[in-house]
Amino acid sequence: MQLEKIISISGKPGLFKLVSQLKNGFIIEDVLTKKKGSISNSSQVSLLDNIAMFTFDKEVPLFDVFENVAKKSEYKETISHKSSDAELRAFMLEALPDYDTERVYVSDIKKLAQWYNILHKAGYITPESFVKAEETSKEEAEPATEEKAEKKTAAKKTAAKADKPAGAKVKASTSTAKSAPKSTHRKQG
């Protein structure tokens, strides 16, 4: 599941996908209706990829919470966000058993349930979406370690070059002819 471009906009119901960027805002697309629109840079936008839920010992990314909810509900729609507070808290205990009951409010659980159901209706919640996301995260981790190794060897090469004496270069630069200073007076004519 790709949450990198899925956003929530303060004051607008639903979830949106970032399509492109303008000089003074963004072009967005509603996840359910596929209607396109634009928002300004001053709009308060939250990327779902950056949101996490509090537990007693750490913060769990929203992607992992969605995965837990999907497994518990067998990749079907879950509880409505209009359910009672007790039902919502019971739903959250199933999805994330060690969530921090003092820092995670009922309003947060309502958003979680609503966003999950929107993403499910839009086709983002499938068993394959979580499997593909795990594989891509592993594949991205492997090239990252290769890139770090390449950077280390490149840094060693530049350090070795810096250790060599630069006397030949200094002599070459001093043997060039000096140019005459430019006049600062304007010609009057």
C-alpha positions in Angstrom: 0.0 0.0 0.0 1.4 3.4 -1.0 0.7 6.0 1.7 3.4 8.4 0.5 1.1 10.4 -1.6 -2.2 10.0 0.4 -3.0 13.1 2.4 -5.7 14.4 4.8 -6.6 18.0 4.5 -7.8 19.9 7.5 -11.4 21.2 6.9 -12.1 18.8 4.0 -13.7 15.4 4.5 -12.1 12.3 3.0 -8.6 11.4 1.8 -6.8 12.8 -1.2 -3.9 11.7 -3.4 -1.2 14.2 -4.4 -1.1 14.4 -8.2 1.4 17.2 -8.8 2.8 20.5 -7.4 2.0 24.0 -8.6 4.0 27.1 -7.8 1.4 28.1 -5.2 -0.2 24.8 -4.2 -0.9 21.2 -5.1 -3.2 19.4 -7.5 -5.1 16.7 -5.6 -7.4 13.9 -6.4 -10.2 12.5 -4.2 -9.4 8.9 -3.4 -13.0 7.7 -3.8 -14.6 9.9 -6.4 -11.4 10.5 -8.4 -12.3 14.2 -8.8 -9.3 16.5 -9.2 -8.9 19.9 -7.5 -6.3 22.2 -6.1 -5.3 23.4 -2.7 -3.0 26.3 -1.7 0.3 26.1 0.1 -1.4 27.5 3.2 -3.7 24.5 3.6 -3.0 22.3 6.6 -2.0 18.9 5.0 -1.1 15.7 6.8 0.7 12.9 5.0 -0.7 9.5 6.1 2.9 8.1 5.8 4.0 10.5 8.6 1.3 9.7 11.1 1.8 7.3 13.9 -0.2 6.0 16.9 1.1 6.1 20.4 1.7 3.0 22.4 3.2 2.8 25.9 6.7 2.2 24.7 6.9 3.6 21.1 5.0 5.1 18.2 3.6 2.7 15.6 3.3 3.9 12.0 -0.2 4.2 10.6 0.7 1.7 7.9 1.4 -1.0 10.5 -1.9 -0.2 12.3 -3.8 -0.5 9.0 -2.1 -3.8 8.4 -3.2 -5.1 11.9 -6.8 -3.8 11.2 -6.8 -5.5 7.8 -5.7 -8.8 9.2 -8.2 -8.7 12.1 -11.1 -7.8 9.8 -9.9 -10.2 7.1 -9.3 -7.4 4.6 -13.0 -6.3 4.8 -14.5 -3.0 5.9 -14.3 -2.5 9.6 -16.3 -0.7 12.3 -18.0 2.6 11.4 -16.5 5.8 12.6 -20.0 6.7 13.9 -20.0 3.8 16.4 -20.1 4.4 20.2 -17.0 5.3 22.1 -16.9 1.9 23.8 -17.1 0.0 20.5 -14.3 2.2 19.1 -12.0 1.6 22.1 -12.7 -2.2 21.8 -11.8 -2.0 18.1 -8.6 -0.2 18.9 -7.6 -2.8 21.5 -7.9 -5.4 18.8 -5.9 -3.5 16.2 -3.2 -2.2 18.6 -3.4 -4.0 22.0 -0.8 -1.8 23.8 -2.0 1.6 22.5 -1.7 4.5 25.0 -5.2 5.1 26.3 -4.3 8.5 27.6 -2.7 9.9 24.5 -4.9 8.2 21.8 -8.3 9.9 21.9 -11.6 8.6 20.6 -11.4 11.2 17.9 -8.2 9.7 16.7 -9.7 6.2 16.6 -12.7 7.6 14.6 -10.2 9.0 12.1 -8.4 5.7 11.9 -11.7 3.7 11.3 -12.9 6.3 8.7 -9.6 6.4 6.8 -9.3 2.6 6.8 -12.8 2.3 5.3 -12.1 5.0 2.7 -8.9 3.2 1.7 -10.7 -0.1 1.6 -13.4 1.3 -0.7 -10.8 2.9 -3.0 -9.0 -0.5 -3.3 -5.9 0.3 -1.4 -6.5 -2.4 1.3 -5.8 -5.8 -0.1 -3.6 -8.7 1.0 -1.3 -8.1 -1.9 -0.8 -4.4 -1.0 0.8 -5.3 2.3 2.9 -8.0 0.8 4.2 -5.8 -2.0 5.0 -3.0 0.5 7.0 -5.3 2.7 9.0 -6.6 -0.3 9.7 -3.1 -1.6 10.9 -1.9 1.8 13.3 -4.8 1.9 14.5 -4.1 -1.6 15.0 -0.4 -0.8 17.1 -1.4 2.3 19.5 -3.5 0.3 20.5 -0.8 -2.3 20.8 1.7 0.6 23.5 -0.4 2.2 25.3 -0.8 -1.2 25.1 3.0 -1.7 26.7 3.6 1.7 29.5 1.2 0.8 30.1 3.1 -2.4 30.2 6.4 -0.6 32.7 5.1 1.9 35.1 3.9 -0.9 34.6 7.3 -2.7 35.4 9.1 0.5 38.6 7.1 1.0 39.7 7.8 -2.6 39.2 11.6 -2.1 41.1 11.4 1.2 44.0 9.6 -0.4 44.1 12.2 -3.2 44.2 15.0 -0.5 47.2 13.3 1.2 49.3 13.5 -2.0 51.6 16.6 -2.3 50.2 19.4 -4.4 53.6 21.0 -5.2 53.3 20.5 -8.9 50.0 22.3 -9.1 51.3 25.3 -7.1 54.3 25.8 -9.4 52.1 25.6 -12.5 49.8 28.3 -11.1 52.6 30.7 -10.2 54.3 30.5 -13.6 51.3 32.0 -15.5 51.5 35.7 -16.5 49.8 38.3 -14.4 47.2 40.4 -16.1 47.3 44.1 -15.9 44.9 45.7 -13.3 41.7 47.1 -14.8 41.2 50.8 -14.8 38.5 52.1 -12.5 38.3 55.4 -14.3 35.6 56.0 -16.9 36.6 57.5 -20.2 35.0 60.8 -20.9 34.5 61.5 -24.4 
